[in-house]
Amino acid sequence: MSFRPDATLPQTARPMADRHIKRLPVIDADGTLKGIVSHADLLKVFLRTDEELATDIRLTVVDRLIPFFREAVEVTFTEGIAALTGQVGDSHLIGMAERLTHSVEGVVQVHCRLEAPTSQ
């Protein structure tokens, strides 16, 4: 068993846990060994502090997606749950912000409480 370099954390962790495998090779499409993934590598994501994960979400989601409203958006992170609260300029950004936050490694659940002005 091996993994491709673009495998996600769950795609890697689940089979390793199910089969009690401690290390697996990472192989590219040409069959070239790119590295080895271990249990310790997978756990590092979950060993980051809540503040480190909140900062990661601020940098990778809020600052990039809604830079003009970053001061109006609060990001909190507690025990795997990210919460986004505040105002954004466009309601279309709310769903995207929620999906991007979910994609941050270490995020288990997202509570998105962002709001946008209603058009009249």
Salt bridges, closest charged atoms under 4 A:
ASP28 OD2 - LYS34 NZ 3.81
ASP41 OD1 - LYS44 NZ 3.97
GLU51 OE2 - ARG58 NH1 3.41
ASP56 OD2 - ARG48 NH1 3.01
ASP90 OD1 - HIS92 ND1 2.84
